[in-house]
Amino acid sequence: MVYEDPLPPGRGTRVLAIANQKGGVGKTTTAINLGTALAAINQNVLLIDLDPQGNASTGLGVSLEQRQINTYSLLVENCVFLDAVQSTKIPRLNIIPSGLDLYGAEIDLILENRREYKLRESLVQAIGAYDYILIDCPPALGLLTINALVAAQAVLVPLQCEFYALEGVSQLVKTIEQVKLAFNASLEIQGIVLTMHDQRNNLSVDVEEDVRSFFGDKVYETVIPRNVRVSEAPSHGVPVLIYDIDCAGAKAYLALAGEVIERERRV
């Protein structure tokens, strides 16, 4: 069965999976700060923390005690969708946090019917309540990420400016194509965002040129710079846009949000 988009393209809630099977590429940082930037320009946003590490939940100040109902509850225990949603310190930005029990979700789901559709079926209840739903995927191409790709209309790929950047993303692109064929024919790559970019570093410049040459206009014009304030913000439980709105990283995420919205208007 192929997932049919519940709303006409370009209208209503847009579901974006933020995915890369490599860790340390700025995926969760992008999820948190893009969500905050979208909320800052009056978009209603839900962030779903689908990574068992729970870094997006931590980065938005959700304590372990507040995660008793979480994405595991949604996927495996079939809890009521609204029971899993929490507000954050950021107006217009809600979250479904991750919990440690999510580490066992792939095993618990393996014998379930329609296991790839668990998240998508839960999100039907949220269609129309949010402008954007962002799914922070784990750094692996397992069943949790497959659930995100089946639920999403598009994928946003953070890509670190490092030597193996293109090699690392090739498997993700292959997985997206497989999900399109088997489950979600309308899935597309919304864009690729270059992260941890250092203009003074020849390698960063070379990687940017290679990625833009390979992916063309799929690559956002905005690049996220390597910025110490972006790295510091999660330890304070706030996005960098709250921690230091004037830093280069915060300004870059605001620009990225503008690009995301502009691309969505063309859908």
ZADRENMI-18676 format. One line per field, with one value per residue: residue number from 0; x, y, z of N, C-alpha, C in turn; residue in three letters. Coordinates in Angstrom, 3 decimals, always signed. Each point is the difference from the previous one (the first is absolute). Layout:
% residues N
i = NUM, ...
nu = X, ...
nv = Y, ...
nw = Z, ...
cau = X, ...
cav = Y, ...
caw = Z, ...
cu = X, ...
cv = Y, ...
cw = Z, ...
aa = ALA, ...
***
This chain:
% residues 267
i = 0, 1, 2, 3, 4, 5, 6, 7, 8, 9, 10, 11, 12, 13, 14, 15, 16, 17, 18, 19, 20, 21, 22, 23, 24, 25, 26, 27, 28, 29, 30, 31, 32, 33, 34, 35, 36, 37, 38, 39, 40, 41, 42, 43, 44, 45, 46, 47, 48, 49, 50, 51, 52, 53, 54, 55, 56, 57, 58, 59, 60, 61, 62, 63, 64, 65, 66, 67, 68, 69, 70, 71, 72, 73, 74, 75, 76, 77, 78, 79, 80, 81, 82, 83, 84, 85, 86, 87, 88, 89, 90, 91, 92, 93, 94, 95, 96, 97, 98, 99, 100, 101, 102, 103, 104, 105, 106, 107, 108, 109, 110, 111, 112, 113, 114, 115, 116, 117, 118, 119, 120, 121, 122, 123, 124, 125, 126, 127, 128, 129, 130, 131, 132, 133, 134, 135, 136, 137, 138, 139, 140, 141, 142, 143, 144, 145, 146, 147, 148, 149, 150, 151, 152, 153, 154, 155, 156, 157, 158, 159, 160, 161, 162, 163, 164, 165, 166, 167, 168, 169, 170, 171, 172, 173, 174, 175, 176, 177, 178, 179, 180, 181, 182, 183, 184, 185, 186, 187, 188, 189, 190, 191, 192, 193, 194, 195, 196, 197, 198, 199, 200, 201, 202, 203, 204, 205, 206, 207, 208, 209, 210, 211, 212, 213, 214, 215, 216, 217, 218, 219, 220, 221, 222, 223, 224, 225, 226, 227, 228, 229, 230, 231, 232, 233, 234, 235, 236, 237, 238, 239, 240, 241, 242, 243, 244, 245, 246, 247, 248, 249, 250, 251, 252, 253, 254, 255, 256, 257, 258, 259, 260, 261, 262, 263, 264, 265, 266
nu = +0.846, -0.276, +0.733, -1.271, +0.579, -0.269, +0.891, -0.653, +0.950, +0.857, -0.936, -0.387, -0.001, +1.250, +0.311, +1.027, +0.607, +0.696, +0.684, +0.857, +0.402, +0.775, +0.677, -0.259, -1.100, -0.504, -0.406, +0.302, +1.188, -0.015, -0.409, +0.782, +1.042, -0.185, -0.346, +1.018, +0.784, -0.568, +0.123, +1.225, -0.275, -0.560, +0.869, -1.078, +0.886, +0.059, +0.854, +0.239, +0.371, +0.482, +0.903, +0.317, +0.999, -1.079, +0.947, -0.949, -0.412, +1.239, +0.215, -1.221, +0.874, -0.251, -0.309, +0.806, -0.310, +0.193, +0.769, -0.854, -0.650, +0.371, +0.974, +0.582, -0.564, +0.397, +1.220, +0.300, -0.273, +0.038, +0.773, -0.887, -0.060, -1.100, -0.089, +0.557, -0.843, +1.142, -0.265, +0.647, +1.206, -0.042, -0.591, -1.106, +0.899, -0.608, +0.044, +0.277, +0.339, +1.288, +0.059, +0.615, -1.315, +0.254, +1.034, -1.082, -0.314, +1.173, +0.436, -0.604, +0.451, +1.030, -0.821, -0.038, -1.295, +0.314, +1.077, +0.111, -1.280, +0.639, +1.061, -0.050, -0.421, +1.016, +0.760, -0.811, +0.140, +1.209, -0.467, +0.459, +0.600, +0.870, +0.838, +0.873, +0.242, +0.972, +0.564, +0.542, +0.618, +0.097, +1.263, -1.036, +0.087, -0.414, -0.778, +0.682, +1.133, -0.224, -0.393, +1.098, +0.682, -0.661, +0.218, +1.222, -0.122, +0.981, +1.248, +0.452, +1.086, +0.388, +0.952, +0.817, +0.686, +0.019, +1.118, -0.657, -0.270, +0.470, +1.049, -0.013, -0.310, +0.866, +0.280, -0.013, +0.610, +0.783, +0.084, +0.161, +0.788, +0.525, -0.004, +0.429, +0.775, +0.323, +0.160, +0.786, -0.833, -0.551, +0.763, +0.579, +1.146, -0.367, +1.079, +1.209, +0.259, +0.957, +0.550, +0.285, -0.436, +1.247, -0.339, +0.663, -0.801, +1.094, +0.025, -0.447, +0.862, +0.939, -0.375, -0.122, +1.114, +0.517, -0.525, +0.312, +1.168, -0.062, -0.461, +0.775, -1.205, +0.261, +1.175, -0.330, -0.353, -0.826, +1.128, +0.094, +0.484, +1.244, -0.753, +0.843, -0.729, +0.033, +1.278, +0.042, -0.856, +0.227, +1.192, -0.606, -0.250, +0.685, -0.753, +0.879, -1.183, -0.116, +0.992, +0.061, -1.036, +1.053, +0.183, +1.076, +0.048, -0.410, +0.787, +0.892, -0.421, -0.003, +1.170, +0.391, -0.601, +0.542, +1.122, -0.162, -0.456, +1.016, +0.727, -0.549, +0.166, +1.102, -0.280
nv = -1.197, +0.956, +0.733, +0.316, +1.082, +0.175, +0.872, +0.867, -0.285, +0.475, -0.780, +0.717, -1.023, +0.429, -1.228, +0.440, -1.038, +0.159, -0.438, -0.777, -1.110, +1.030, -0.279, +1.008, +0.006, +0.164, -1.263, -0.343, +0.568, -0.575, -1.154, +0.185, +0.403, -0.925, -0.901, +0.459, -0.049, -1.159, -0.385, +0.499, -0.649, -0.297, -1.025, -0.761, -0.400, -1.253, -0.192, -1.038, -0.311, -0.473, +0.718, -1.275, +0.659, +0.455, +0.266, -0.200, -1.014, -0.436, +0.168, -0.522, -0.487, -1.126, -0.039, -0.905, +0.724, +0.862, -1.083, -0.073, +0.973, -0.826, +0.060, -0.652, +0.821, +0.890, -0.499, -0.322, +0.952, +0.619, +0.843, +0.740, +0.444, +0.631, -1.229, -0.195, +0.968, +0.670, +1.022, +0.997, +0.435, -0.579, +1.184, -0.725, -0.405, -1.110, -0.966, -1.101, -0.117, -0.268, -1.317, -0.434, -0.190, +1.145, -0.277, -0.410, +1.164, -0.033, -0.514, +0.916, +0.723, -0.801, -0.448, +1.333, -0.086, +0.288, -0.661, +0.074, -0.225, -0.483, +0.662, -0.374, -1.159, +0.184, +0.399, -0.920, -0.259, +0.241, -0.619, +1.184, -0.651, -0.385, +1.023, -0.327, -1.238, +0.160, -0.980, -0.005, -0.500, -1.281, -0.087, -0.521, -0.963, -0.078, -0.753, +0.636, +0.001, -1.283, -0.081, +0.693, -0.772, -0.972, +0.614, +0.242, +1.253, +0.355, -0.046, +0.451, +0.118, -0.034, +0.719, -0.664, +1.123, -1.289, -0.692, -0.765, +1.282, +0.007, -0.682, +0.774, +0.965, -0.711, -0.602, +1.206, +0.496, -1.077, +0.207, +1.292, -0.391, -0.833, +0.983, +0.792, -0.996, -0.198, +1.246, +0.880, -0.120, +0.814, -0.868, +1.116, +0.340, +0.598, -0.449, +0.404, -0.028, +0.809, -0.832, +0.670, +0.996, -0.091, +1.235, -0.055, -1.064, -0.323, -0.925, +0.895, +0.837, -0.956, -0.361, +1.280, +0.216, -1.080, +0.362, +1.265, -0.471, -0.832, +0.826, +0.921, +0.380, -1.291, +0.585, +0.256, +1.220, -0.079, +0.333, -1.043, +1.105, -0.397, -0.129, +0.547, +1.046, -0.541, -0.255, +1.237, +0.387, -1.231, +0.350, +1.026, -1.046, +0.782, +0.326, +0.019, -0.056, -0.767, -0.862, +0.207, +0.818, +0.662, -1.246, -0.374, -0.945, +0.875, +0.917, -1.000, -0.397, +1.272, +0.128, -1.100, +0.468, +1.153, -0.692, -0.648, +1.114, +0.629, -1.045, +0.089, +1.288, -0.585, -0.699
nw = +0.000, -0.848, +0.839, +0.135, -0.478, +1.340, -0.439, -0.765, -0.898, +0.931, +0.532, +1.045, +0.838, +0.147, -0.358, +0.711, -0.560, +1.110, -1.049, +0.610, -0.610, -0.351, +1.089, +0.803, -0.766, +1.220, -0.008, +1.239, -0.130, -1.204, +0.525, +1.050, -0.694, -0.917, +0.930, +0.705, -1.076, -0.326, +1.272, -0.152, -1.134, +1.192, -0.069, +0.011, +0.917, -0.441, +0.994, -0.785, +1.236, -1.144, +0.611, +0.253, -0.577, -0.612, -0.880, -0.894, +0.749, +0.193, -1.313, +0.229, +0.874, -0.677, +1.281, +0.543, +1.063, -0.967, -0.082, +0.996, -0.615, -0.971, -0.883, +0.983, +0.875, -0.905, -0.208, +1.243, +0.854, -1.180, +0.666, +0.653, -1.243, +0.379, +0.525, -1.191, -0.362, +0.026, +0.789, -0.572, +0.295, -1.191, -0.046, -0.236, +0.901, -0.421, +0.902, -0.691, +1.276, +0.029, +0.127, +1.088, +0.211, -0.664, +0.807, +0.645, -0.574, -0.599, +1.139, +0.746, -1.025, +0.102, +0.930, +0.109, -0.227, -1.239, +0.390, -1.322, +0.275, +1.051, -0.372, -1.252, +0.492, +0.853, -1.015, -0.458, +1.307, -0.526, -1.091, -0.330, +1.017, -0.922, -0.156, +0.956, -0.402, +0.890, -0.684, +1.220, -1.063, +0.364, +0.411, -0.618, -0.906, +1.271, +0.777, +0.939, -0.680, -0.258, +1.272, +0.244, -0.827, +0.577, +1.147, -0.479, -0.336, +0.826, -0.462, +1.149, -0.755, +1.281, -0.567, +0.801, +0.073, -0.354, +0.037, +0.891, -0.120, -1.242, +0.414, +1.072, -0.885, -0.680, +1.160, +0.544, -1.060, +0.082, +1.307, -0.255, -0.972, +0.882, +0.895, -0.964, -0.361, +1.267, +0.481, -0.601, -1.003, +0.898, +0.653, +0.470, -0.543, +1.128, +0.624, -0.320, +1.302, -0.409, +0.880, +1.120, -0.724, -0.436, -0.282, +1.157, -0.012, -0.682, +0.962, +0.879, -0.553, +0.003, +1.229, +0.332, -0.672, +0.610, +1.175, -0.221, -0.379, +1.041, +0.974, -0.533, -0.483, +0.237, -0.213, +1.260, -0.321, +1.026, +0.593, +0.817, +0.536, +0.087, +1.101, +0.862, -0.336, -1.224, +0.232, +0.499, -0.916, -0.527, +0.474, -0.595, -0.782, -0.855, -1.048, -0.996, -0.607, +1.062, -0.142, -1.319, -0.079, +0.508, +0.413, -0.658, +0.942, +0.917, -0.529, -0.024, +1.198, +0.310, -0.621, +0.630, +1.082, -0.359, -0.221, +1.154, +0.567, -0.545, +0.328, +1.199, -0.213, -0.454, +1.128
cau = -0.846, +0.756, -0.580, -0.566, +0.050, -1.357, -0.378, +0.562, +1.354, +0.148, -1.017, -0.123, +1.203, +1.098, +0.775, +1.372, +0.941, +1.373, +0.635, +1.311, +0.367, +1.226, -0.129, +0.896, -0.059, -0.837, -1.398, -0.865, +0.151, -0.826, -1.411, -0.367, +0.093, -0.945, -1.317, -0.091, -0.054, -1.334, -0.935, +0.241, -0.674, -1.442, -0.448, -0.228, +0.950, +0.144, +1.240, -0.086, +1.338, -0.028, +1.338, +0.038, +0.918, -0.822, +0.702, -0.913, -0.784, +0.898, +0.311, -1.152, -0.249, -0.930, +0.727, -0.310, -1.263, -1.102, -0.030, -0.669, -0.744, +0.980, -0.206, -0.223, -1.420, -0.764, +0.239, -0.135, -1.098, -1.199, -0.611, -0.709, +0.994, +0.082, +0.606, +1.454, +0.489, +0.323, +0.438, +1.388, +0.199, -0.117, -1.384, -0.331, +0.799, -0.285, +0.890, -0.217, +1.385, +0.496, +0.244, +0.978, -0.648, +0.003, +1.083, -0.549, -1.174, +0.146, -0.253, -1.410, -0.843, +0.380, -1.059, -1.262, -0.526, +0.165, +0.936, +0.596, -1.006, -0.438, +0.069, -0.922, -1.376, -0.171, +0.039, -1.273, -0.719, +0.604, -0.121, -0.819, +0.287, +1.327, +0.488, +1.113, +0.417, +1.388, +0.337, +1.439, +0.234, +1.236, +1.097, -0.001, -1.071, -0.813, -1.453, -0.452, +0.159, -0.973, -1.275, +0.019, -0.049, -1.346, -0.921, +0.371, -0.189, +1.307, +1.145, +1.041, +1.226, +1.177, +1.201, +1.180, +1.051, +1.149, +0.504, -0.861, -1.380, -0.806, -0.110, -0.918, -1.396, -0.456, -0.880, -1.269, -0.730, -0.483, -1.112, -1.144, -0.558, -0.664, -1.233, -0.922, -0.529, -0.744, -0.937, -0.331, +0.377, +0.159, +1.153, +1.033, +0.994, -0.334, +1.245, +1.199, +0.602, +1.390, +0.177, +1.367, +0.790, +1.027, +0.431, +1.468, +0.542, -0.096, -0.803, -1.407, -0.301, +0.021, -1.175, -1.163, +0.004, -0.329, -1.402, -0.837, +0.155, -0.672, -1.428, -0.587, -0.839, -0.509, +0.783, -0.411, +1.012, +0.470, +0.870, +0.076, +1.433, +0.506, -0.212, +0.065, -1.262, -0.901, +0.412, -0.252, -1.423, -0.713, +0.294, -0.883, -1.376, -0.706, +0.586, +0.945, -0.737, -0.322, +1.268, +0.718, -0.679, +0.860, +1.169, -0.067, -0.797, -1.420, -0.397, -0.042, -1.215, -1.118, +0.039, -0.404, -1.458, -0.560, +0.151, -0.920, -1.348, -0.048, -0.088, -1.310, -0.990, +0.073, -0.483
cav = +1.197, +1.243, +1.076, +1.136, +1.231, +0.305, +1.347, +0.377, +0.535, +1.439, +0.553, -0.636, -0.416, -0.616, -0.892, -0.085, -0.830, +0.507, -1.318, -0.370, -1.159, +0.312, +0.835, +1.136, +0.870, +1.163, -0.348, +0.438, +1.447, +0.559, -0.214, +0.920, +1.416, +0.256, +0.070, +1.277, +1.084, -0.022, +0.506, +1.435, +0.720, -0.234, -1.319, -0.956, -1.071, -1.145, -0.751, -1.378, -0.518, -1.429, -0.513, -0.501, +0.796, +1.056, +1.280, +1.100, +0.251, +0.696, +1.325, +0.879, +0.120, -1.016, -0.852, -1.430, -0.233, +0.447, -0.836, -1.266, -0.254, +0.430, -0.574, -1.443, -0.138, +0.248, -1.021, -1.383, -0.139, +0.587, +0.992, +1.085, +0.930, +1.243, -0.282, -0.028, +1.328, +0.932, +1.339, +0.325, +1.407, +0.795, +0.115, -0.621, -1.208, -1.135, -1.149, -1.337, -0.331, -1.372, -0.625, -1.080, -1.219, +0.005, -0.878, -1.321, +0.102, -0.747, -1.412, -0.144, +0.209, -0.855, -0.939, +0.726, +0.264, +1.386, +0.623, +1.187, +1.066, +0.352, +1.442, +0.650, -0.165, +0.861, +1.408, +0.397, +0.791, +1.334, +0.740, +1.198, +0.692, +0.614, +0.346, -0.902, -1.043, -0.365, -1.270, -0.171, -1.436, -0.512, -0.122, -1.369, -0.192, -1.101, +0.089, +1.314, +0.939, -0.390, +0.557, +1.446, +0.220, -0.361, +1.037, +1.335, +0.408, +0.386, -0.242, +1.017, -0.736, +0.754, -0.626, +0.642, +0.292, -0.842, -0.706, -1.089, +0.477, -0.550, -1.451, -0.287, +0.278, -0.842, -1.056, +0.630, +0.235, -1.313, -0.375, +0.844, -0.549, -1.260, +0.339, +0.523, -1.116, -0.972, +0.508, +1.430, +0.420, +1.451, +0.444, +0.689, +0.732, +1.426, +0.727, -0.423, +1.164, -0.205, +0.376, +0.068, +0.550, +0.966, +0.657, +0.112, -1.344, -0.388, -1.212, +0.409, +0.637, -1.054, -0.850, +0.766, -0.010, -1.349, -0.305, +0.819, -0.531, -1.293, +0.090, +1.168, +0.916, -0.639, +0.516, +1.341, +1.061, +0.197, -0.998, +0.192, +0.086, -0.547, +1.145, -0.483, +0.285, -1.099, -1.159, +0.253, +0.167, -1.158, -0.206, +0.909, -0.442, +0.931, +0.135, +1.106, +1.235, +0.560, +0.154, +1.162, +0.290, +0.788, -0.749, -0.405, -1.217, +0.351, +0.695, -0.990, -0.812, +0.843, +0.028, -1.322, -0.078, +0.747, -0.805, -1.139, +0.487, +0.375, -1.233, -0.602, +0.751, -0.456, -1.385
caw = +0.000, -0.063, +0.816, -0.713, +0.772, +0.432, -0.411, -1.295, +0.140, +0.175, +0.885, +1.306, +0.716, -0.736, +0.861, -0.488, +0.759, -0.009, +0.046, -0.528, +0.805, +0.720, +1.182, +0.099, -1.186, +0.292, -0.280, +1.099, +0.092, -1.069, +0.347, +1.079, -0.369, -1.090, +0.631, +0.718, -0.988, -0.612, +1.010, +0.157, -1.097, +0.156, -0.441, +1.080, -0.282, +0.893, -0.181, +0.497, +0.292, -0.303, +0.289, +1.378, +0.822, +0.586, +0.059, -0.330, +1.222, +0.923, -0.538, +0.196, +1.435, +0.519, +0.938, -0.072, +0.715, -0.866, -1.205, +0.275, -1.239, -0.991, -1.333, +0.164, +0.348, -1.220, -1.011, +0.475, +0.952, -0.622, +0.881, -0.666, -0.529, +0.768, +1.300, -0.140, -0.401, +1.073, -0.398, +0.341, +0.370, -1.217, -0.473, -1.286, -0.236, +0.865, -0.196, +0.562, +0.362, -0.047, +1.293, -0.084, -0.486, -1.461, -0.451, -0.279, -0.874, -1.253, +0.322, +0.351, -1.178, -1.118, -0.345, -0.124, -1.335, -0.460, +0.932, -0.621, -0.054, +1.352, +0.224, -0.927, +0.459, +1.169, -0.386, -0.614, +0.996, +0.129, -1.257, +0.141, +1.259, -0.104, -1.332, -0.271, +0.927, -0.262, +0.642, +0.192, -0.153, +0.581, -0.973, -0.527, -0.985, +0.476, -0.072, +0.463, -1.114, -1.028, +0.429, -0.274, -1.443, -0.457, +0.488, -0.485, -1.387, -0.535, +0.876, +0.083, +0.308, +0.432, -0.541, +0.562, -0.978, +0.282, -1.177, -0.453, +0.019, -1.091, +0.176, +1.099, -0.318, -1.117, +0.503, +0.360, -1.244, -0.449, +0.882, -0.365, -1.240, +0.337, +0.716, -1.015, -0.783, +0.804, +1.003, +0.017, -1.353, -0.105, +0.783, -0.767, +0.784, +0.009, -0.153, +0.714, +0.643, +0.384, +1.405, +0.544, -1.101, +0.398, -1.230, +0.008, -0.189, -1.409, -0.127, +0.019, -1.286, -1.015, +0.201, -0.457, -1.465, -0.458, +0.300, -0.889, -1.353, -0.083, +0.300, -0.650, +0.777, +1.225, +1.123, +0.406, -0.067, +1.370, +0.623, +1.445, +0.327, +1.261, +0.882, +1.378, +0.692, -0.359, +0.800, +1.417, +0.309, +0.560, +1.428, +0.737, -0.243, -0.885, -1.337, -0.113, -0.259, +1.316, +0.726, -0.537, -1.267, -0.876, -0.477, -1.405, -0.123, +0.117, -1.227, -1.083, +0.116, -0.437, -1.464, -0.469, +0.134, -1.119, -1.210, +0.088, -0.299, -1.416, -0.799, +0.238, -0.785, -1.390, -0.095
cu = +0.879, -0.755, -0.508, +0.011, -1.418, -0.481, +0.565, +1.395, -0.008, -1.045, +0.023, +1.346, +1.022, +0.875, +1.378, +0.823, +1.389, +0.901, +1.392, +0.470, +1.313, -0.317, +0.942, -0.006, -0.854, -1.476, -0.934, +0.074, -0.850, -1.482, -0.467, -0.072, -0.859, -1.412, -0.216, -0.119, -1.357, -1.045, +0.136, -0.644, -1.452, -0.519, -0.217, +0.770, -0.088, +1.303, -0.179, +1.412, -0.031, +1.365, +0.041, +0.950, -0.710, +0.644, -0.892, -0.855, +0.835, +0.254, -1.145, -0.447, -0.993, +0.783, -0.403, -1.330, -1.210, -0.192, -0.680, -0.898, +0.836, -0.249, -0.153, -1.471, -0.867, +0.110, -0.382, -1.237, -1.298, -0.711, -0.739, +1.005, +0.162, +0.617, +1.522, +0.597, +0.246, +0.337, +1.479, +0.067, -0.215, -1.470, -0.143, +0.816, -0.329, +0.943, -0.665, +1.389, +0.327, +0.126, +0.972, -0.614, -0.036, +1.126, -0.539, -1.118, +0.128, -0.251, -1.484, -0.920, +0.172, -1.099, -1.360, -0.438, +0.174, +0.961, +0.645, -0.931, -0.397, +0.003, -0.974, -1.436, -0.277, -0.112, -1.270, -0.790, +0.530, -0.166, -0.978, +0.277, +1.322, +0.281, +1.108, +0.136, +1.395, +0.324, +1.517, +0.297, +1.274, +1.086, +0.159, -1.159, -0.829, -1.482, -0.530, +0.117, -0.964, -1.379, -0.069, -0.144, -1.367, -1.001, +0.224, -0.428, +1.325, +1.065, +0.950, +1.259, +1.102, +1.259, +1.218, +1.065, +1.274, +0.306, -0.969, -1.474, -0.855, -0.162, -1.037, -1.452, -0.544, -0.941, -1.355, -0.840, -0.580, -1.196, -1.249, -0.669, -0.747, -1.324, -1.035, -0.666, -0.950, -1.138, -0.545, +0.437, +0.274, +1.215, +1.052, +1.041, -0.336, +1.254, +1.122, +0.651, +1.414, +0.219, +1.489, +0.983, +0.976, +0.612, +1.518, +0.680, -0.195, -0.871, -1.481, -0.417, -0.066, -1.223, -1.255, -0.089, -0.418, -1.481, -0.922, +0.086, -0.813, -1.515, -0.675, -0.855, -0.708, +0.734, -0.461, +1.149, +0.602, +0.919, +0.080, +1.465, +0.351, +0.047, -0.098, -1.308, -1.047, +0.315, -0.336, -1.483, -0.669, +0.260, -0.834, -1.478, -0.812, +0.648, +0.933, -0.725, -0.458, +1.280, +0.770, -0.533, +0.912, +1.189, -0.225, -0.872, -1.491, -0.497, -0.111, -1.272, -1.254, -0.063, -0.442, -1.515, -0.681, +0.091, -0.958, -1.409, -0.133, -0.104, -1.366, -1.089, -0.021, -0.583, -1.408
cv = +1.244, +1.081, +1.107, +1.217, +0.406, +1.398, +0.280, +0.581, +1.514, +0.632, -0.721, -0.354, -0.629, -0.770, -0.189, -0.883, +0.606, -1.194, +0.012, -1.155, +0.180, +0.838, +1.192, +0.945, +1.249, -0.240, +0.521, +1.514, +0.698, -0.132, +1.020, +1.445, +0.352, +0.093, +1.316, +1.169, +0.059, +0.548, +1.514, +0.816, -0.475, -1.282, -0.880, -1.281, -1.090, -0.695, -1.380, -0.528, -1.517, -0.647, -0.471, +0.778, +1.191, +1.369, +1.193, +0.361, +0.766, +1.429, +0.981, +0.018, -0.981, -0.965, -1.463, -0.307, +0.369, -0.908, -1.353, -0.424, +0.598, -0.680, -1.523, -0.261, +0.117, -1.171, -1.405, -0.186, +0.627, +0.991, +1.047, +1.071, +1.234, -0.214, +0.049, +1.378, +0.875, +1.370, +0.154, +1.460, +0.932, +0.086, -0.587, -1.255, -1.049, -1.150, -1.279, -0.521, -1.465, -0.530, -1.154, -1.291, -0.056, -0.866, -1.389, -0.019, -0.863, -1.491, -0.210, +0.114, -1.074, -0.970, +0.672, +0.095, +1.485, +0.776, +1.262, +1.212, +0.527, +1.512, +0.736, -0.083, +0.843, +1.469, +0.469, +0.894, +1.426, +0.845, +1.164, +0.780, +0.754, +0.387, -0.958, -1.033, -0.422, -1.273, -0.122, -1.492, -0.435, -0.111, -1.442, -0.118, -1.224, +0.307, +1.348, +1.034, -0.328, +0.539, +1.496, +0.274, -0.364, +1.087, +1.342, +0.227, +0.352, -0.234, +1.186, -0.702, +0.957, -0.760, +0.757, +0.191, -0.758, -0.854, -1.042, +0.407, -0.644, -1.507, -0.330, +0.171, -0.929, -1.105, +0.560, +0.249, -1.304, -0.452, +0.813, -0.537, -1.305, +0.248, +0.552, -1.141, -0.872, +0.601, +1.401, +0.641, +1.496, +0.537, +0.636, +0.574, +1.479, +0.825, -0.602, +1.244, -0.362, +0.557, +0.010, +0.499, +1.041, +0.595, +0.106, -1.320, -0.420, -1.230, +0.337, +0.590, -1.048, -0.898, +0.718, -0.017, -1.367, -0.308, +0.791, -0.500, -1.276, +0.136, +1.238, +0.833, -0.666, +0.521, +1.418, +0.991, +0.247, -1.127, +0.331, +0.009, -0.784, +1.155, -0.481, +0.241, -1.062, -1.224, +0.164, -0.074, -1.246, -0.234, +0.907, -0.330, +0.946, -0.036, +1.200, +1.312, +0.669, +0.337, +1.234, +0.296, +0.716, -0.770, -0.483, -1.230, +0.284, +0.675, -0.974, -0.831, +0.805, +0.077, -1.335, -0.157, +0.747, -0.775, -1.183, +0.438, +0.366, -1.236, -0.663, +0.720, -0.452, -1.398, -0.038
cw = +0.000, +0.764, -0.909, +0.915, +0.411, -0.373, -1.385, +0.188, +0.141, +0.904, +1.339, +0.606, -0.937, +0.971, -0.621, +0.919, -0.132, +0.245, -0.603, +0.872, +0.744, +1.229, -0.070, -1.180, +0.241, -0.236, +1.092, +0.192, -1.052, +0.317, +1.034, -0.500, -1.200, +0.561, +0.718, -0.970, -0.685, +0.974, +0.158, -1.105, -0.121, -0.656, +1.233, -0.323, +1.068, -0.343, +0.627, +0.168, -0.161, +0.230, +1.456, +0.911, +0.633, +0.039, -0.353, +1.211, +1.020, -0.456, +0.096, +1.464, +0.576, +0.886, -0.177, +0.674, -0.853, -1.218, +0.223, -1.166, -1.120, -1.341, +0.055, +0.315, -1.242, -0.972, +0.444, +0.874, -0.489, +0.903, -0.839, -0.400, +0.888, +1.377, -0.067, -0.287, +1.228, -0.588, +0.355, +0.438, -1.187, -0.405, -1.403, -0.306, +1.060, -0.316, +0.491, +0.322, -0.247, +1.426, -0.168, -0.522, -1.527, -0.566, -0.371, -1.024, -1.252, +0.218, +0.283, -1.211, -1.069, -0.423, -0.181, -1.467, -0.331, +0.901, -0.573, +0.054, +1.385, +0.233, -0.899, +0.493, +1.230, -0.406, -0.694, +0.950, +0.109, -1.250, +0.179, +1.265, -0.054, -1.443, -0.417, +1.118, -0.426, +0.790, +0.076, +0.026, +0.723, -1.066, -0.483, -0.975, +0.367, -0.070, +0.495, -1.125, -1.137, +0.348, -0.293, -1.489, -0.583, +0.406, -0.679, -1.446, -0.652, +1.063, -0.085, +0.501, +0.453, -0.442, +0.505, -1.073, +0.371, -1.227, -0.548, -0.116, -1.079, +0.107, +1.053, -0.369, -1.093, +0.464, +0.411, -1.244, -0.535, +0.841, -0.318, -1.262, +0.267, +0.721, -0.979, -0.771, +0.821, +0.817, -0.253, -1.311, -0.120, +0.755, -0.909, +0.947, -0.103, -0.191, +0.822, +0.573, +0.455, +1.403, +0.370, -1.067, +0.536, -1.266, -0.087, -0.324, -1.458, -0.189, -0.019, -1.338, -1.105, +0.100, -0.488, -1.520, -0.536, +0.193, -0.921, -1.446, -0.179, +0.134, -0.588, +0.931, +1.174, +1.239, +0.323, -0.187, +1.382, +0.421, +1.493, +0.411, +1.260, +0.985, +1.444, +0.744, -0.312, +0.845, +1.471, +0.365, +0.606, +1.481, +0.890, -0.236, -0.847, -1.381, -0.052, -0.290, +1.295, +0.753, -0.459, -1.394, -0.990, -0.563, -1.433, -0.195, +0.054, -1.271, -1.169, +0.075, -0.336, -1.528, -0.586, +0.080, -1.136, -1.300, -0.015, -0.376, -1.474, -0.887, +0.158, -0.816, -1.456, -0.188, -0.576
aa = MET, VAL, TYR, GLU, ASP, PRO, LEU, PRO, PRO, GLY, ARG, GLY, THR, ARG, VAL, LEU, ALA, ILE, ALA, ASN, GLN, LYS, GLY, GLY, VAL, GLY, LYS, THR, THR, THR, ALA, ILE, ASN, LEU, GLY, THR, ALA, LEU, ALA, ALA, ILE, ASN, GLN, ASN, VAL, LEU, LEU, ILE, ASP, LEU, ASP, PRO, GLN, GLY, ASN, ALA, SER, THR, GLY, LEU, GLY, VAL, SER, LEU, GLU, GLN, ARG, GLN, ILE, ASN, THR, TYR, SER, LEU, LEU, VAL, GLU, ASN, CYS, VAL, PHE, LEU, ASP, ALA, VAL, GLN, SER, THR, LYS, ILE, PRO, ARG, LEU, ASN, ILE, ILE, PRO, SER, GLY, LEU, ASP, LEU, TYR, GLY, ALA, GLU, ILE, ASP, LEU, ILE, LEU, GLU, ASN, ARG, ARG, GLU, TYR, LYS, LEU, ARG, GLU, SER, LEU, VAL, GLN, ALA, ILE, GLY, ALA, TYR, ASP, TYR, ILE, LEU, ILE, ASP, CYS, PRO, PRO, ALA, LEU, GLY, LEU, LEU, THR, ILE, ASN, ALA, LEU, VAL, ALA, ALA, GLN, ALA, VAL, LEU, VAL, PRO, LEU, GLN, CYS, GLU, PHE, TYR, ALA, LEU, GLU, GLY, VAL, SER, GLN, LEU, VAL, LYS, THR, ILE, GLU, GLN, VAL, LYS, LEU, ALA, PHE, ASN, ALA, SER, LEU, GLU, ILE, GLN, GLY, ILE, VAL, LEU, THR, MET, HIS, ASP, GLN, ARG, ASN, ASN, LEU, SER, VAL, ASP, VAL, GLU, GLU, ASP, VAL, ARG, SER, PHE, PHE, GLY, ASP, LYS, VAL, TYR, GLU, THR, VAL, ILE, PRO, ARG, ASN, VAL, ARG, VAL, SER, GLU, ALA, PRO, SER, HIS, GLY, VAL, PRO, VAL, LEU, ILE, TYR, ASP, ILE, ASP, CYS, ALA, GLY, ALA, LYS, ALA, TYR, LEU, ALA, LEU, ALA, GLY, GLU, VAL, ILE, GLU, ARG, GLU, ARG, ARG, VAL
***
